[in-house]
């Protein structure tokens, strides 16, 4: 006679279920990213970008992904952080907000929105070597900054070049102006646009201006 203890097949199914649950918990624990900050010298690696396929979907932060905003995905940085990303191939630089997780492809350190990749001139190539430095931790940890932001689209030693760029800027947006600065006896003519009370509003404006093929740098006036 068999000893009591139930159907052996049932015991095997239960054992398999227990092992499956254990494996699921282990995978989840390994996959959950730990938030961190960047080292003092920043982070270097390969950037990629994502766009239409994910446009309108929810990001890890709960926000809806808008490929026309200056945003990015990073595996470990706190959601809501701002980082400066520099394309090491051409020197172009842009501030982006971390609102998603990724990239999950080996060797890549950040996944940029389409708008961010366009400003960095890496859309066609798809990948680019970049340097990332931390600008700000999430807003909830920041002290409000009362200084306004402005957008700079160019700086020239020749005033005629500055006026030519301002004319191009005036054709696509309002609020453009030229300011001057002196460094080591040399006068520079800086083409700027707008005055924005918050970084988020300034970033949205930067996205619009950059969409016309202009290189935009987020600034706080001197």
Buried (B, 14 or more C-beta within 10 A) or exposed (E): EEEEEEEEEEEEEEEEEEEEEEEEEEEEEEEEEEEEEBEEEBBEEBBBBBBEEBBEEEBBBEBEBBBBBBBBBBBBBBBBBBBBBBBEBEEBBBBBBBBBBBBEEEEBBBBBBBBBBBBBBBBEEEBBBBBBBBBBBBBEEEEEEEEBBBBBBBBBEEEEBBBBBBEBBEEBBEBBBBBEEEEEEEEBBBBBBBEBEEBBEBBBBBBBBBBEEBBBBBBEEE
